[in-house]
């Protein structure tokens, strides 16, 4: 099993993608949107701290932070994650996924809340070489 992890750095405005598999991927199962994790879980230096901000499952349905559990639900939305109305006041039923990370999740979005000694840009540049 593997996850595509997108790590956003709010201080620089850049995002970096990394594929996580094996034991580290198994440690992410059961975590929820809003949970804080150590950088070692996503193969970053241990002085980094990240927060899970969202993601999507194997069929492309987004993770919505206000839906409890690992389930898929069809809910009435007026905006926010999973639906962007074109006109004011429009509501629509859309399929979204709960906030818990399971084996069905493909992409996990995270943001850096505590930076380490080595900047992310240098860390990812050295990995590509």
Buried (B, 14 or more C-beta within 10 A) or exposed (E): EEBBBBBBBEEEEEEBEBEBEEEBBEBBBEBBBEBEBBBEBBEBBEEBBBBBBBBBBEEEBBBBBEBEEBEBBEBEBEEEBBBEEEEEEEEEEBBBBBBBBBEEBBBBBBBBEEBBEEEBEEBBEEEEE
